[in-house]
Structure formats: structure tokens, C-alpha cells
Amino acid sequence: MATSKEGGTRKGASTGGSAQKSGSGSSSGTTTTPAKRGFAAMDQNQQREIASKGGQAAHQKGTAHEFDSEEARRAGQKGGEAVSRDRNHMAEIGRKGGESRQSASRAAAAASNKGNRQGGKEE
């Protein structure tokens, strides 16, 4: 029951009652999420300020990573490949694009025909 450096927790140790208990013995069906601590407990503006200071320090130190155009292209390509593996997602994107293009074509056609019609009579 001692704390091990590998596992980090003791069997039967309590974490203050806010952590989620695991196991099949729970019959109530309710789960609690652990309370936010440290960086996660801060509001977003505080997090951004701290992260910004870290980025500025890295640039001043010279250890910040900056993408060149080729590296950025490769990263974007990898992301695109990962997204395109999801066939349902790609089908949904294609459907939306087709709907958008179709509605734009209809709107353009309606606008060009609007000036040509005079009460439905042709001259």
C-alpha cells in the first residue's frame, strides 16, 4: 500500500473525494469529474498571458521553432491526409460544397434573368 514512483498512487488512497471512482461496484450511475487545478483552473486570459510569455522567452533564447514554407506545407499535407481518411466527414464536406455551389448558381441565374423579364412577355 505504499506509494510507488512508477504508479504514483496507492491502493485505497483517497484523493479528496472529487476524483472519479472506477470499478463495477458503483450502482448509482453518477460520476464526478475531478476539480480543475493549476493551469486548467485559470481563466483563458491568464492562460494566454502565461503562454505568450513562454513563447517570447523561447524566441529570445533562440530555442523557438519557426516553420519554413516547406515544413508548413508538409504539416498541412499530413493534416489533410488524416482528415481525408474519415470518409463520412469528406462526404459531408462535399455535400455542403455542392449545396453552396448550386445555391450560388441559382442566385446568379435569377439575378441575370431578373432584368430580362418584363411581366413574362418576350419581345
Secondary structure, 3 states (H helix, E strand, C coil): CCCCCCCCCCCCCCCCCCCCCCCCCCCCCCCCCCCCCHHHHCCHHHHHHHHHHHHHHHHHHCCCCCCCHHHHHHHHHHHHHHHHCCHHHHHHHHHHHHHHHHHHHHHHHHHHHHCCCECCECC
